[in-house]
C-alpha cells in the first residue's frame, strides 16, 4: 500500500491509499479519481516529503483511542447505546416491525438491516436511524 497526497485542478488537497504506483496510474488514466470537495476528475499527485524516523524514536499510534473530539463523542454515544439497548443483530428489521405492530415488547434495540429493509421500515412509519459506526471486527 502507498499513501499519496493529491490535489485537484481547483487546488483542493486530499490524500488516499493505493495498492501501488501502478494502481494509482491506472485509476488516473481512466479518470476514476475524483476530488471529495468538488468532484473534479483532474487529479494529480502533490509534493510529499517522506516520513523517516529512527526506530528508537518512533511513537506508537493508538488505533483504539479517538483521534478527535467528534470521534470521542461518537465513541461515547456508542458505549451508551450498547449499554442501554439490546443488540438484535441481523434481526433488526423484523424485530423493529414486531415492536411497531405490538407483537414484541417495546425496547431500545440496535442491529443490522439491509438498505431495502430499512427503507421499508421508514416507508411504513417505523422510526429508525443509522448509527455512525460499523460492526466491530475482531481478529
Phi, psi and omega in degrees: 000145179225140183254128179238139165278135184234161180214139178264175181297340179265013176070022174278129181259140176202177180221162180200161178257144178225155179297324183194173175298321179298321179296318177299311181302318181296315179294321180295314181296328181273006183053041180259009175255142177215152180286130178290343180273315186237350179085000180301141176257011174269087186245135177228154175288139178266164178296135180230150173248138181292148176257099182241130176214147177298146184299332182288343181253003180294140175252134180291139176260123180278125177267357181261341179268140178299139182271343182216172180296320180293322177296323178296317180296319178294319178297317178296318179297319179299314179301317181295314181296316180294328180283328188252004183229163179262130176277112180259008175057226183284356178270013186305309185298314182291324180289320178297319179294318180297321178294317181297323182273359178084012180270355181216147180297141179285130179199170179278124180230160170213161181172207184243144176215145173289153181305314182296325179290320177296318178297321179296319177299313181297316179300329181270008176080018179266117185288124175222158178214136176288145178264144186277045175203167178252168179299140180292135178255140176237151180273000000 
